[in-house]
Amino acid sequence: MITLYGTPRSRALRVSWLLEELAVEWQFSFLNFAKGDNRSEAFLALNPSGKMPVIEDDGLVVTESAAIQRYLAERYGNGKFLPTAGTAESATHEQWVSFIICELEQPLWSMGKHKFALPEEQRLAAMLPVAKFEFDKAAKIAESWVPESGYLLGDKFTIADILLTQTLLWARAFEQDIPPKLSDYLERLSTRPALVSVLAKTEAIAKAAQESEYPA
């Protein structure tokens, strides 16, 4: 049984969505960020940074969302979700993965840190327009790369598609402008059954956990 620790719409969504696509046996352990579950002694023993997601799989603990995705795809994917290593497709895939994590996501996370994640005394309102500038610049590049239809690698759905979709969902939640082709891409991917299913599943678990902590 694989255990995923996180919250429904955090970076943990990158992992829960892939787990749902893989159709493996897994369970969701909800961390109440507002309550400080990610700073508990038990969770810090799994990931000293206190960040999510984290998975446990048969005694193995893996952190960092992209690393978790690659591990799961390689172990359980049977050739799906990753292109063949050493091919041009693999190079394009890795380019997307690096760009999404290093360029497209980072300004969004800067917004998140300076809106809610950092202690209030460490938040800088002046960072928000800087982060927007950086996101818009990265989104313009992504817009020039993203295909008009299908997935990032044509007909093959990969972990890069999960990374990009989750990042664009963050952008939408942070009320950022998403260019037309990226917006169309997000609409296509948002209807993928495994994503719809896993959001319903994890949000129900989170809601039940919160209601048990704070009964009416």
C-alpha positions as a printed Julia matrix, in Angstrom:
216×3 Matrix{Float64}:
   0.0    0.0     0.0
   1.41   3.37   -1.02
   0.69   6.25    1.36
   0.66   9.81    0.04
   0.93  12.69    2.52
  -0.34  16.1     1.48
  -3.31  18.33    0.77
  -5.64  17.94   -2.22
  -4.6   20.89   -4.43
  -0.98  21.3    -3.38
   1.94  19.74   -5.25
   0.56  16.48   -3.84
  -1.99  16.61   -6.67
   0.84  15.8    -9.07
   1.31  12.53   -7.24
  -2.3   11.63   -6.42
  -3.3   12.15  -10.06
  -0.5    9.87  -11.27
  -1.39   7.23   -8.67
  -4.96   7.31   -9.96
  -3.75   6.96  -13.55
  -1.56   4.02  -12.52
  -4.51   2.28  -10.82
  -2.29   1.06   -7.97
  -3.41   0.6    -4.38
  -2.8    3.78   -2.41
  -4.16   5.83    0.46
  -4.23   9.55    1.18
  -3.0   10.92    4.5
  -4.33  14.48    4.74
  -2.06  17.08    6.32
  -3.86  20.07    7.76
  -1.4   22.82    6.83
  -3.29  25.46    8.83
  -3.11  23.28   11.93
   0.62  22.64   11.46
   0.45  18.93   10.69
   3.42  19.37    8.36
   5.51  20.49   11.34
   4.62  17.52   13.53
   7.41  15.31   14.83
   6.03  12.33   12.89
   5.95  14.15    9.55
   9.33  15.85   10.04
  10.78  12.38   10.53
   9.66  11.66    6.95
  10.68  15.0     5.47
  12.74  17.38    7.63
  11.76  20.33    5.41
   8.12  19.9     6.43
   7.09  20.14    2.79
   4.62  17.99    0.89
   4.15  15.69   -0.93
   5.81  12.65    0.58
   5.13   9.02   -0.2
   5.88   5.82    1.67
   6.07   2.69   -0.44
   7.09  -0.6     1.15
   9.43   1.14    3.59
  10.83   3.59    1.04
  10.25   7.3     1.7
  10.43   9.63   -1.3
  10.09  13.44   -1.28
   9.99  16.1    -4.05
   7.02  15.85   -6.4
   8.87  15.33   -9.69
  11.15  12.7    -8.13
   8.12  10.89   -6.72
   6.42  10.98  -10.12
   9.45   9.54  -11.88
   9.83   6.79   -9.29
   6.17   5.79   -9.56
   6.17   5.89  -13.37
   9.34   3.82  -13.59
   8.2    1.25  -11.02
   4.52   0.91  -11.85
   4.01   2.52  -15.27
   4.92  -0.4   -17.53
   6.33   1.98  -20.12
   3.58   4.57  -19.77
   3.86   8.19  -18.6
   7.55   8.53  -19.58
   9.11   8.52  -23.05
  11.9    6.09  -23.89
  15.18   7.26  -22.37
  17.73   8.65  -24.8
  15.21   9.67  -27.46
  14.33  13.1   -28.79
  10.96  12.73  -27.06
  12.74  12.17  -23.75
  14.83  15.3   -24.27
  11.7   17.36  -24.97
   9.98  15.82  -21.94
  12.87  16.65  -19.61
  13.03  20.17  -21.02
   9.37  20.63  -20.12
   9.83  19.17  -16.63
  12.77  21.46  -15.87
  11.06  24.52  -17.31
   7.81  23.94  -15.42
   9.53  23.44  -12.07
  12.27  26.07  -12.41
  10.59  28.82  -14.43
   6.8   28.53  -14.51
   6.07  27.31  -10.99
   8.58  29.37   -9.05
   6.92  32.8    -9.43
   3.59  31.24   -8.46
   5.14  29.76   -5.34
   6.67  33.17   -4.59
   3.12  34.55   -4.66
   1.96  31.78   -2.35
   4.8   32.3     0.09
   4.22  36.04    0.31
   0.44  35.67    0.56
   0.07  32.86    3.12
   2.97  30.41    3.53
   5.63  32.57    5.14
   5.26  34.04    8.65
   3.48  37.39    8.33
   6.55  39.39    9.3
   8.46  37.8     6.39
   5.86  38.55    3.7
   6.58  41.36    1.23
   3.71  42.81   -0.79
   6.3   44.24   -3.2
   7.2   40.69   -4.25
   3.8   40.1    -5.85
   4.2   42.31   -8.96
   7.74  40.96   -9.42
   6.41  37.4    -9.31
   3.66  38.28  -11.78
   6.25  39.72  -14.17
   8.27  36.5   -13.91
   5.21  34.28  -14.41
   4.03  36.24  -17.45
   7.47  35.95  -19.01
   7.6   32.17  -18.44
   4.01  31.7   -19.59
   4.81  33.46  -22.88
   7.57  30.92  -23.54
   5.34  27.99  -22.58
   2.65  29.39  -24.88
   5.08  29.23  -27.81
   5.92  25.59  -27.03
   2.54  24.06  -26.15
   0.8   22.21  -29.02
  -2.55  23.25  -30.41
  -4.09  19.89  -29.51
  -3.32  16.7   -27.62
  -0.59  16.41  -25.0
   2.86  17.93  -24.72
   4.34  14.95  -26.6
   1.48  14.52  -29.04
  -0.63  11.46  -28.31
   1.41  10.31  -25.3
   0.26  11.49  -21.86
   3.26  11.93  -19.55
   4.17  13.18  -16.11
   5.09  16.51  -17.74
   1.39  16.94  -18.59
   0.49  16.42  -14.94
   3.13  18.93  -13.84
   2.0   21.56  -16.31
  -1.71  21.13  -15.6
  -1.26  21.34  -11.83
   0.92  24.42  -12.21
  -1.66  26.1   -14.44
  -4.36  25.26  -11.9
  -2.27  27.15   -9.36
  -2.01  30.05  -11.8
  -5.78  30.1   -12.18
  -6.26  29.96   -8.39
  -3.85  32.91   -8.04
  -5.88  34.81  -10.66
  -3.05  35.05  -13.16
  -3.53  35.64  -16.88
  -3.05  32.42  -18.84
  -2.33  32.8   -22.58
  -4.85  31.3   -25.06
  -3.11  28.06  -26.09
  -2.14  27.29  -22.48
  -5.7   28.02  -21.41
  -7.06  25.64  -24.06
  -4.54  23.02  -22.95
  -5.68  23.41  -19.34
  -9.31  22.96  -20.34
  -8.47  19.75  -22.25
  -6.48  18.24  -19.42
  -8.87  19.33  -16.65
 -11.51  16.9   -17.9
  -9.23  13.86  -17.72
 -11.19  11.29  -15.65
  -8.36  10.41  -13.26
  -7.92  14.07  -12.31
 -11.64  14.62  -11.74
 -11.81  11.41   -9.7
  -8.79  12.06   -7.52
  -9.81  15.62   -6.68
 -13.2   14.38   -5.5
 -11.58  11.58   -3.51
  -8.87  13.62   -1.77
 -11.1   16.6    -1.05
 -13.69  14.3     0.56
 -10.96  12.81    2.77
  -9.71  16.27    3.72
 -13.22  17.48    4.52
 -13.97  14.45    6.69
 -10.68  14.89    8.56
 -11.36  18.56    9.24
 -14.93  17.88   10.37
 -13.7   15.25   12.81
 -11.22  17.77   14.25
 -13.76  20.59   14.48
 -17.21  19.0    14.88
 -20.21  21.32   14.55
